[in-house]
Amino acid sequence: MTWWENEFLTVRGNRLYCGEAAAEDLAAAHGTPLYVYGKPRLLANLERLRSAFAASTPLETRICYAMKANAHSGILGLFAAQGAWIDAVSPGEVEAALAAGFPPARILYTGTSVSAEDLRRVFAVDGLTVNIDALEQLEVMREVAAGGPVRRPVRVSVRWNPGVGRGFNPRVITAGKKSVDGTPIKFGVEEKKVLATFDGARALGFEPVGLHQHLGSGWVREDFPAVRTAVDRMVRQAAVLERAGFPLEFLDFGGGFGPRYSRGQTLFPLGRYAAYIGRQVAAAGLRVKALAVEPGKYLVGDAGVLLLRVVYVKESYGNLFACVDGGTYNTVPRPAIYLQAYHEIINASNVGRGRRAKMTVAGHLCETGDVFGRERTMPRPKPGDLLAVLSAGAYCRSMASTFNLREIPREILV
C-alpha cells in the first residue's frame, strides 16, 4: 500500500481507483481535466477530527468548515447533513452555505477590509455570528446597523491577533506583526485593542459571544511549539475578557492543520493539539460552552484529485515533459503561486510498473511556471495515459482562474 492510499484512493490492477470507479472510466465518462472528490475520505476526515476533540474535552466542539478551501455544493451538503458549521469569509460564501442547508446559527462570518455592502448582506441573515477583524470596523457596522432594518442584537465575536503566526508559505501566515518575508499582517485586532473592541461592540448594541484567532495555513509537526504558545495566549486573553464582564460562549482556535502532501512531510500532531487545548481551557477555569476549529485542507485536501490526459511526451535539451491537457492556473494553481506547494503526481494508467523516468508535468498555458511538478520520477507515460494530481481537494478549484481563456474543469463527487 502506498503512503497516499486512503478510503477514497486505491490501486487495483496497477490502475488508480477513485472509490469504486477506475480513474480511467471516470475520465472517459466525464472528460479531462476533471476534479474528483471522494465522500468516504471526506467523512473519515470529519470523524477523525471530531474524535480527537471528543477525547480531549467535555465541551461542545464546533467543526467550522473553511468553505474557501472548496465550495462544491455536494461537499457543503454532505457537511451540513453531518452537523458541521461553516467558516465563511464573504457574503457569497454565507449565501452558498444557506443554499446548502446550513442554518444561520451554524455560520461564522469572518471578513477582512469589510465594506458596508458586505455587512448589509450578512446582517440580513438572522442568527449568524459576525467576526470583527478590526476596531475600526465597528464604525462601518454602526453605520450599516443604523441604516436598518436590524431589529435584533447581532451576535459578534472578535478575531484577535495573538502575535504569533505559522504557515507553510509567507503568504498564508495570518498572525503576528509581519510575515517571515516582511509583509505586514493585515488580520485581526492587536492585543491592546481587544477589550476596547468588545466594549465598543456592546455599546453599539451588538452581542459579543466569542473570541477567535487564526495563525496561518499548512502546519506540520515542527510548528507545534509555536501553535501551543498561541493557545496559551488565547486562553489568557479569554480570562481577561471574562474578568471584564464578557461571558464568552465560545473560543475559536481557527484552522491551519492540514493533510499530508508528500511522503516526507511530517504531520501536525492533531491529537496532542486537541488535548492541549482541552487541558488549558479547563485549567484556566473558563466558563465557555464551546470550542471551535476551522479546518479546510484537513477535511477536503486529500479527498480530491485532478485527472489530466497526456497529449504527448516532449524531449528538449535533455528535459523530458509530460504535456497534459490542463493548466495549473485553471486547475491546481497552488504550485504556481506558492513555491513551497507540492502535489504528488502519479500515472493513473500505470501506477507502478515499467521503465521509470524523471518527468516534468507541463500544462498548456503560456507561462513558464505552468508546471504541475518538476522532474518527478514515475513510470514513463505514453500519449493518452491519465495522470492524477493528488491532494487537489483544497484551494485548487476555489483558486482556479480562466487564464488564457481556458475553462475551469468539471467536478464530480463519488
N, C-alpha and C positions, 0 to 999 in steps of 0.2 A: 504494500500500500504506500502510495506516495504521500509526502507531507501535506499536500493541498487537498487530498480527497476528504469528503465530508458527507453529510446527509443528502447533499444535492449533487455533488460531482463525484463520479466514479469512473474507473477504467474497466471495460469489458471487451475481451477480444481485441485488445490493443487499440480500441477506439474510445473516445470520450463520450460519456453519457451524462445528460442533464436530467436528473430524476430518472424516470423510466424510459426516456427517449434518447436515442443516439443523437449527438450533436449534428451529425451529417443529415439525419432525417429532418431535424428542425430547420436547418439551413435550406434544405431542398424545398420544404413546405412554405417557408416564410421569407426566403431570400437573405442575402447578406449585404452589408453588415447587419447584425442582429444582436440586440441585448436579450439575454435570457436570465430570468430571476427564478429562484427556487423556494417555494413555500416551506419545504421541510427544514431548510437551513435557517430561514427567517424565524420560524417558530422555535427552533432549537436555541438560537442565539438569545431570543427574548426570555425563554425559560431559564437558561443558564444565568443570565443577569439577575432575574428575579430571585433565583435560588441563592445566589451569593449574598444578597441583602437580607433575604428572609432568615438566613442562618446567622446573621450578624446583628440584627436589631428587631425589637418588637414593634417599632414604629411603622406606620404605613410607608411604603416605598412607591414613589411615582416615577415610572419609566416614561420620560417625556421624549418621544422620538423626534430627533432633529430632522425635520422634513427637508431642510435644504440639501441633505445628502441624496435624497431620491424621492420625488413626489409622485411616483407612479400610483395611479388610483387604486390598483389592485393591492399594492403593498399597504397603502393607507387604510383601505377597507379591512385588510387582514389584521392590522394592529388595532384598529378601532374595535373590532369584534373581540379582541383579546384583552380589552380594558386598558390599553396603553393611553398615555397622554401625548400631547403634541407640543413641541418647541417650535413656534412659528416666528419668522423674522421679517415678515412683510404682511400687509393686508391680503395680498393674493394667496399666501400660504394659509392664513386664517380661513379664508373663504374655501380653499381646497379641503381643509380639514373638516369644515362643516359639511361640505358636499359628500365627504367620505363617511360621515356618520359619527364624527367626534362631537360630543356635546360641548357647548361653550365652557362649561365648568372644568373641562379637561384640556383646555388650551391656554398656554402661556405665550403671550406676545412679547418678544424681545427685539425692539428695533434699535437702530443707531442713526444719528442725524435725522431724527424723526420729524416729519413735516406735519403741518396742520391737516392736510388731506389724509395722510396715513392715520392720524388719530381719529378723524371723523369716521373713518371706516371701521376701526376697531372698537371705538366707543359705542357704535351702533349694535354691537354684539353683546347682549345682556348675559353676564355671568363669567366672561373670560377674565384673566388677570393680565394686567399691563405691567411689564417690567421696565422700570425707569433707568435710563442709561446715563443721565446727566442731571445735575442740579438745575442747569439752565433749561432742561426740557419741561420743567414744571410750568414755566410761563406759557409755553405753547399749549400745554394741557389745560391751563386755566382759561386761555382764550377760547379754545375749542369747546370746553365744557360750558362756558358762559354763553356761547352761541346756540346751545341746546339742539335738540332736547335730550338731556341726560337726567333722567328722573330718579336714579338710584345711585348709591355710592359705588364708584368704580373700584374694584379690587386692584391694588397695585403691590408690586414688590420693587426692590431696589437692586440693580446689578452694581455691585461694588468691585473695585479693582484692588485685590489683596496685595499688590506689589510684587508678585512673583508669577511668571508665566512659563509655559513649556509647550513645545511643539516640534514637529519633525522638520519644519522649514521656517525661516524668519517671518514669512508672510502669514503664517497661521498661528503665531503666538499672540494671545489676546489679553494678556495681563502683564503688569509691570510698568516701569516708566518708559522704556524703549525696548524694541525687539533687538535681537543679537546683531542685526545689521545696521542699527542706529535709527530705525524708523520709530517715531513716537507712537505709542499705543493709544488708539482713539477710544477704546472701550471702557465703560464703567465709571463709577463715581470714586474718586480718591478717598482714602480713609478719613481725612479731616473734614470731609463734606457729607459723610454718610448720615450722621444724626440730623444735620440741617435738612437733608433731603427728606428724611422721614417726617420731621416736624413740618416742613413745607407742604408735603403731600396731605398730611392730616388737616392742616389749617385750610387747605383749599377744598376740603370735603371728600377727598379720596380715602380709601380704606387700606392702610398698609397691612399686608398679611405675610410677607416673606422677604428673605434675603437670598441673593443669587450671586454666583461667581462663575467665571469660565476662564480657564488658563490657556487653552490652545488645543491643537489637534495633533493626533498621532503619537501619543505617549508610548514609550517602551519601558522595559524593566528599569533601566538606568534613571528614568525620570521620577521614580517613586519617592526618593527623599524630598525633592522639591514639591511634589504634589502633597506629601504629608505635611510639609510646612504650611502650605496654603490651607489645608484642612484645619490646622491649629488656629490660624489667623481667622478663619471663618467662624469657628466656634467662639473665639474670644469676642469678635465683633457682635455676634448674636447675643452674647451675655451682656454686653454694653447696652444694646438696644432693649433687652428685657428690663434691665435696671432703670432705663429711661422711660419705661411705661409703654413699650411696644410689645405686646404679646404676639410672637410670631407663630403663624400656622405652619410654615414650612421653611426648610433650608434647602436650597438648590445648589448642588455642587458642580453643575454643568457636565460637559462631556470631555472628550479627549482620548479615552482609551479606545483602541481600535483592533482590527483583525491582524492576522499575520500576512504580510505581503510577500515575503521571501523566506527561503529556507533558513537563512542565518539570522533573521530578525528575532530579537528577544521580546516576548510578550509582556505587557504590563500586568503586574500581579493583581488582578481584579479582586480575588478573594481577600487578600491582605488589605486592599484598599477599602472594601466594604466593611471589613471587621474593624479597621482603624476608625472610620467614620462613626460606626456604632459605638465604639468604646469612648471616643472623645465627646460625643454628644451626651452620652449617659453620665460620664464623669463630671461634666460641667453642670449637670442638673438642669439643663434647658427644658422648657415646657413645650417645645414644638411638638406638633402632632404628626408631622410627616417629613420625610427626606425625599429629595428628588435628584435624579441624574438625567442627563440629556444625551444619550447615545445616538450616533448617526452611523458612522462607519462600522461600529461594533455590530449593529443589528443587520445592516444590509451589504456591507463591503464584500465579504466572501460568499454572499448569496447571489452574486451576479457574475456573468461572463459576457464578453463581447466576441461574437463569431465573425471571422473575416475569411474571405476566399483569396488564395494565392493566384494572382494573374499570371505572373511569370517569375523566374529566378534570374537575377541580373548579376553579372560579374563586371567589376570596374576597378582598375588599379589595385587589384588584389583583394578588394572588398566583395563580399557576397551578400546580395539583397534578396529577401523575400518580399516582392512587391505585391501589395494587397489592395483590395477594393474599398478601402476606407481610409479616412484621415484622422489624425489624433484630435485636432481641434473640433471635429464634428462628432467624435465618438468617445475617446478617452483622453481628454486634454491634460490630465494631471502631469504626465511626463514632459509635456511641452511647456508647462507653466512652472513646475517645481523641479529643480534639478535633482532633488533627493527622492522624488517619487519613483517607485519601482512597481511594475506589474509582471508577474510570471507569465510567460507565453509558451504554450505547448502546441504541438502538431496534433490536432484533434483527430485527424485521419490516420495517424501513425504515431501513437504516443511514445513508444519506447523501443522500436525495432529499426534495424537498418543502419546505414552509414550516417554518422553524425557530423555536423558541420556548424561552424560559427556563422550565424545568420543575423544581419541587421534587418529588422522588420520595418519596411518603409511604406509610408502612406502615399496617397495620390494628390497631396496638396502642394502648392507652390511655396514651399518653406523648407529650408534645410533641417530645421528642428522637428519636422514631421516624421518622427520615427517612434514606434511603439516600444522598441527595445534595441539596444546596440550590441552586436556580436554575441547573441545568445546561442548557446550550444543546444542543438535539438536534432532529431532525425531529419536529414535534409529533405525539405518539402519539394513536391512536384507541382507544376501548374495544375490548379484545380483542387489541391489539398485545402483542408479547412484548418485555420489556426484559431486558437482560443486565447484571448487576453483575460487572465483570471483577476479576481477581486475587483470587478468592474461594476459592482452594485452601488458604490457610493461615489458621489462627486464626479461622475462620468456623464450620464445623460443630463444631470441637472446643470452641468457646466458646459455642455456641448453647444457649439455655435454653427451657423451656416456659412462659415468662412469659405471663400471660393464659390459661393452659392451652391454648396453641396448640401444635400438633405440630411437631416438627423435621422438615424435609423429607427426602425420599428422596435417595440419592446413586447415581450411576452412573459407571462408568469406561469410557471409549470409546477 
